[in-house]
Every structure is written in C-alpha cells, then in structure tokens.
Amino acid sequence: NVADITPDSFRLLLQYLPANVQGAEFITESLPEYGALMVLKTKYGDVKMHRFLKYELDGYLRGRGFESKQEQPLVRADGAQYVHYQKGSLELYALQDAIGEQAIDDAISAFLNRWKFAGPPYARSVDLLAEFRRVTPKELQPLIDDLFETITLYDVRAVSAAAKKQADGSDAIELVVSVRKIRADGGGNETEVPFDGEVDVGALDAHGNVVAIEKRRVQSGENRITLAVAKGGAVRAGIDPLGKLIDRDDKDNLVAVTR
C-alpha cells in the first residue's frame, strides 16, 4: 500500500529508476507527492481532503500563471515544480478516486518491480502510464489522456439547489449544475472539448460537514440531478464539493439550498 511508505523513502527508491528524459520528474516527484496525499487520506478520510487538495490546486494554478516558457503535461514534466508536484499529486489522486486505491497500488507496485535497480534502458514516464492504463477500465481509458497526456482544465459550477422535504424527513435536492471541459496547449491557448463522465455532487450542512456525496454522470452544459440527503440539514449543495477537479474557479461549485 502506497500510504504505508514514507514519502522520503519512496523518493529515495524512485530516484534510481528513470531515464534522463522529459517526464522523469513524474516518476521521482509526482509519485511521492501522491503517497503523501494518501497518508493524509488514510488518516483523515476522503471527505476531509478538501483542504489539502485546495492547497495543491492553488499552487498549480499560481505556477502556470507565472509560466514564462511552455507548460508541459505530466508525461513530459521537465522541471516545473507546479507540474510535477502540485499537478502530479492532484491528478494521481483523481485517478485513484476514479478507479480505486488498490488499482493504483497494483500499477505502482508492478512498475517498481519491473524497473527498480534495472537498466539501461531506464524507465520512462510512458512506462508508468502503461501500468496505469493496464489497471484502468476500458470506459475510463480517456481519463489517462486527460490527467497525464494533455493539459485539461474544468469549469464546473452550481446553478441552483432546491430542496423538497420528503415524508420520512429527508430532503430531495434538485440540483442544476454546469460543466465545461477545456484543453490548453503549452502557450495557454484553450479549446473547449466535450465532457461525459462521473463527477462528485454533494451537500454540506451549516458547519461545512458533508451530509451527502455521490458520483453522478454529467455532460457538457447544464445538468439536472436529484440528490437525496437522508437527514436533511443541507444548506449548500453543488458539484465537485471536495475540489478533486482542476477547476480554475472553485468558489462557484456550491450554492445555497432554497426551500
């Protein structure tokens, strides 16, 4: 289990693996950063990870805003810390969220067993991606491209959230959420591309505690979703409440629940 390995010992093992080519930092730096996040997840749980993911997201967005050359996707990470540290941990966390922690552990273990203390030839980032592809279900294969081989950003926001009290005291929240998926090149030029996939939707109480969260399939544009909140008490609801997507404006992910 990756969470059982300290980030420093993980980094020490990994530094002997990669070839001296673009993408080396994805192996030597992104994997230990992911390991650190998984330690936090193991200790605090998925719903408590928003604070840590927000820190990484802000660091990535700030870094790309000051990029003076060309931003590279993770598979070609070549020295920019905001890519191999902040983005690397975010995207690996997103992959385990989609396919499961055990699948990621399987991929990393197979990669380490194949390449540790080996070479030449030495491991490349594409060899690591091959292991991730191996453990990723067919229907989620495009996610590998989004996370690691391209620069993909999102603009998700909550439009409205209206709660109806049910006979058993629970709430049925009628959510309207908007989704945009954007591809950027190294120079910052952007193109909107279609999105069709699963994203977290959820609701929070007055203290900021998550009272409901589940994955729902959404597409580009506006989506209408009914979210059940067993005990009621939701005061805000929306999309991607824990900040797992690389969303440049996460302040509009939640809106007040009307009754």
TARAFEN-V252238 format. One record per pair of residues at least 12 apart in sequence whose ideal C-beta (glycine too) atoms are under 10 Angstrom apart, sorted by the first residue. I is the first residue (numbers start at 1). J is the second residue. If there is no record, write none. Layout:
i={I	I}
j={J	J}
//
This chain:
i={1	1	1	1	1	1	1	1	1	2	2	2	2	2	2	2	2	2	2	2	2	2	2	2	2	3	3	3	3	3	3	3	3	3	3	3	3	4	4	4	4	4	5	5	5	5	5	5	6	6	6	6	7	7	7	7	7	7	7	7	7	8	8	8	9	9	10	10	10	10	10	10	10	10	10	11	11	11	11	11	11	11	12	12	13	13	13	13	13	13	14	14	14	14	14	14	14	14	14	14	14	14	14	15	15	15	15	16	16	16	16	16	16	16	16	17	17	17	17	17	17	17	17	17	17	17	17	17	17	18	18	18	18	18	18	18	18	19	19	19	19	19	19	19	19	19	20	21	21	21	21	21	21	22	22	22	22	22	22	22	22	22	23	23	23	23	23	23	23	23	23	23	23	23	23	23	23	23	24	24	24	24	24	24	24	24	24	25	25	25	25	25	25	25	25	25	25	25	25	25	26	26	26	26	26	26	26	26	26	26	26	26	26	26	26	26	26	26	26	27	27	27	27	27	27	27	27	27	27	27	28	28	29	29	29	29	29	29	29	29	30	30	30	30	30	30	30	30	30	30	30	30	30	30	30	31	31	31	31	31	31	31	31	32	32	32	33	33	33	33	33	33	33	33	33	33	34	34	34	34	34	34	34	34	34	34	35	35	35	36	36	37	37	37	37	37	37	37	37	37	38	38	38	38	38	38	38	40	40	40	41	41	41	41	41	42	45	46	46	46	46	46	46	46	47	47	47	47	47	47	47	48	48	49	49	49	49	49	50	50	50	50	50	50	50	50	51	51	52	52	52	52	53	53	53	53	53	53	53	53	53	54	54	54	55	55	55	56	56	56	56	56	56	56	56	56	56	56	57	57	57	57	57	57	57	57	57	57	57	58	58	58	59	59	59	59	59	59	59	60	60	60	60	60	60	60	60	60	60	60	61	61	61	61	61	61	61	61	61	62	62	63	63	63	63	63	63	63	64	64	64	64	64	64	64	64	64	64	64	65	65	65	66	66	67	67	67	67	67	67	69	69	70	70	70	70	70	71	71	71	71	71	71	71	71	72	72	72	73	73	73	73	73	73	73	73	73	73	73	73	73	74	74	74	74	74	74	74	74	74	74	74	74	74	75	75	75	75	75	75	75	75	75	75	75	76	76	76	76	76	77	77	83	86	87	87	87	87	88	88	90	90	90	90	90	91	91	91	91	91	91	91	92	92	92	92	92	93	93	94	94	94	94	94	94	95	95	95	95	95	95	95	95	95	95	97	97	97	97	97	98	98	98	98	98	98	98	98	98	99	99	99	99	99	99	99	100	100	102	103	103	103	103	103	104	104	104	104	105	106	106	106	106	107	107	107	107	107	107	107	107	107	108	108	108	108	109	110	110	110	110	110	111	111	111	111	111	111	111	111	112	112	114	114	114	114	115	115	115	125	125	126	126	128	129	129	129	129	129	130	132	132	132	133	133	139	140	140	142	142	143	143	145	146	146	146	146	146	146	147	150	150	150	150	151	151	151	151	151	151	151	151	152	152	152	152	152	152	152	152	153	153	153	153	153	153	153	153	153	153	154	154	154	154	154	154	154	154	154	154	154	154	154	154	154	155	155	155	155	155	155	155	155	155	155	155	155	156	156	156	156	156	156	156	156	156	156	156	156	156	156	156	156	156	156	156	156	157	157	157	157	157	157	157	157	157	157	157	157	157	157	157	157	157	158	158	158	158	158	158	158	158	158	158	158	158	158	158	158	158	158	159	159	159	159	159	159	159	159	159	159	159	160	160	160	160	160	160	160	160	160	160	160	160	160	161	161	161	161	161	161	161	161	161	161	161	161	161	161	161	161	161	161	161	161	162	162	162	162	162	162	162	162	163	163	163	163	163	163	163	163	163	163	163	163	164	164	165	165	166	166	166	166	168	168	169	169	169	170	170	170	170	170	170	170	171	171	171	171	171	171	171	171	171	171	171	171	171	171	172	172	172	172	173	173	173	173	173	173	173	173	173	173	173	173	173	173	173	173	174	174	174	174	174	174	174	175	175	175	175	175	175	175	175	175	175	175	175	175	175	176	176	176	176	176	176	176	177	177	177	177	177	177	177	177	177	177	177	177	177	177	177	178	178	178	178	178	178	178	179	179	179	179	179	179	179	179	179	179	179	179	179	180	180	180	180	180	180	180	181	181	181	181	181	181	181	181	182	182	182	192	193	194	194	194	195	195	195	195	196	196	196	196	197	197	197	197	198	198	198	198	198	199	199	199	199	199	199	199	199	199	199	200	200	200	200	200	200	200	200	200	200	200	200	200	201	201	201	201	201	201	201	201	201	201	201	201	201	201	201	202	202	202	202	202	202	202	202	202	202	202	202	202	202	202	203	203	203	203	203	203	203	203	203	203	203	203	203	204	204	204	204	204	204	204	204	204	205	205	205	205	205	205	205	206	206	206	206	207	207	208	208	208	209	210	210	210	211	211	211	211	211	211	211	211	211	212	212	212	212	212	212	212	212	212	213	213	213	214	214	216	218	218	223	225	225	229	232	232	233	234	234	234	235	235	235	235	236	236	236	236	236	237	237	237	237	237	238	238	238	238	238	238	239	239	239	239	240	240	241	241}
j={35	38	42	101	102	104	105	108	109	31	32	34	35	36	37	38	39	42	92	96	101	104	105	108	109	34	35	36	37	38	39	40	41	42	43	101	105	35	38	39	42	105	31	32	35	38	39	108	32	35	36	39	31	32	33	34	35	36	37	38	39	32	35	36	32	35	28	31	32	33	34	35	36	108	112	28	29	31	32	33	35	36	28	32	28	31	32	112	116	117	27	28	29	30	31	32	35	108	111	112	115	116	123	27	28	29	32	28	115	116	117	118	119	122	123	31	111	112	114	115	116	117	118	119	122	123	124	127	128	115	119	122	123	124	125	127	128	115	119	120	121	122	123	124	125	127	122	76	78	122	124	125	126	72	73	75	76	77	78	79	124	125	72	73	74	75	76	77	78	84	123	124	125	126	127	128	129	148	76	77	78	79	84	122	123	124	125	72	74	76	77	78	79	80	81	83	84	85	88	125	72	73	74	75	76	77	78	83	84	87	88	91	92	124	125	126	128	129	148	77	84	88	111	115	122	123	124	125	127	128	77	84	77	79	81	83	84	85	88	89	74	77	83	84	85	86	87	88	89	90	91	92	125	128	148	84	88	89	92	108	111	112	128	85	88	89	56	84	85	86	87	88	89	90	92	93	88	89	90	91	92	93	95	96	104	108	89	92	108	52	89	49	52	53	56	89	90	92	93	96	89	92	93	96	101	104	105	52	53	93	53	93	96	97	101	101	210	93	97	200	210	213	242	244	202	204	209	210	213	241	242	210	242	93	97	242	243	244	208	210	240	241	242	243	244	250	242	243	89	90	93	243	89	90	93	94	242	243	244	245	250	242	243	250	86	89	243	82	85	86	87	88	89	90	91	93	243	246	86	87	89	90	243	244	245	246	247	248	250	86	243	250	81	82	85	86	87	89	90	81	82	83	85	86	87	88	89	90	91	246	82	86	87	153	246	247	248	249	250	82	86	80	81	82	83	85	86	87	80	82	83	86	87	151	153	184	188	246	248	82	188	248	80	82	80	82	83	186	187	188	186	187	151	185	186	187	188	83	87	151	184	185	186	187	188	84	151	186	87	91	125	145	146	147	148	149	150	151	152	184	186	87	88	90	91	92	125	128	129	147	148	149	150	151	124	125	126	128	129	144	145	147	148	149	150	125	126	148	149	186	125	148	151	246	147	148	151	246	147	148	147	243	244	245	246	143	144	146	147	148	152	246	104	108	132	147	148	147	244	143	146	147	244	245	246	107	132	135	136	140	143	144	146	147	148	198	200	215	242	244	136	137	140	143	147	197	198	215	244	132	135	136	137	140	143	144	135	137	135	132	134	135	136	137	131	132	135	136	135	131	132	134	135	128	129	130	131	132	133	134	135	136	128	131	132	135	131	128	130	131	134	135	123	127	128	129	130	131	132	134	128	131	127	128	130	131	127	128	131	148	149	148	149	148	144	145	147	148	149	144	144	147	148	145	148	197	197	198	196	197	197	198	183	181	183	193	195	197	246	246	183	184	185	193	182	183	184	185	186	188	190	246	181	182	183	184	193	195	245	246	180	181	182	183	184	190	245	246	247	248	179	180	181	182	195	199	239	240	244	245	246	247	248	249	250	178	179	180	181	182	192	245	247	248	249	250	252	177	178	179	180	181	195	199	200	201	218	223	238	239	240	245	247	249	250	252	253	176	177	178	179	180	222	238	239	240	247	249	250	251	252	253	254	255	175	176	177	178	201	236	237	238	239	240	241	252	253	254	255	256	257	175	176	177	178	222	223	224	238	239	252	255	173	174	175	176	177	222	224	237	238	255	256	257	258	173	174	175	176	177	201	203	225	227	234	235	236	237	238	254	255	256	257	258	259	174	175	176	237	255	257	258	259	175	203	227	229	232	233	234	235	237	257	258	259	226	259	232	259	228	229	230	232	230	232	230	231	232	212	228	229	230	231	232	233	203	211	212	227	228	229	230	231	232	233	234	237	257	259	226	227	228	229	201	202	203	212	225	226	227	228	229	232	234	237	238	257	258	259	224	225	226	227	237	257	258	201	202	203	216	223	224	225	226	227	237	238	239	255	257	222	223	224	225	238	239	255	199	201	216	218	221	222	223	224	225	237	238	239	240	253	255	218	220	221	222	223	239	252	195	196	197	199	218	219	220	221	222	223	239	240	245	192	193	194	195	220	221	247	193	194	195	196	197	219	220	245	195	246	248	220	220	219	220	221	218	219	220	221	217	218	219	220	215	217	218	219	214	215	216	217	218	215	216	217	218	223	225	239	240	244	245	213	214	215	216	238	239	240	241	242	243	244	245	253	213	214	215	216	218	223	225	226	227	237	238	239	240	241	253	214	215	216	227	229	234	236	237	238	239	240	241	242	253	254	227	228	229	232	233	234	235	236	237	238	241	254	257	233	234	235	236	237	238	241	254	257	229	231	232	233	234	235	236	233	234	235	236	233	235	235	236	241	233	234	241	242	229	230	231	232	233	234	235	236	237	227	228	229	230	231	233	234	237	241	227	241	242	227	228	239	239	240	239	237	239	257	257	259	257	256	257	259	254	256	257	259	253	254	255	256	257	253	254	255	256	257	252	253	254	255	256	257	252	253	254	255	253	254	253	254}
//
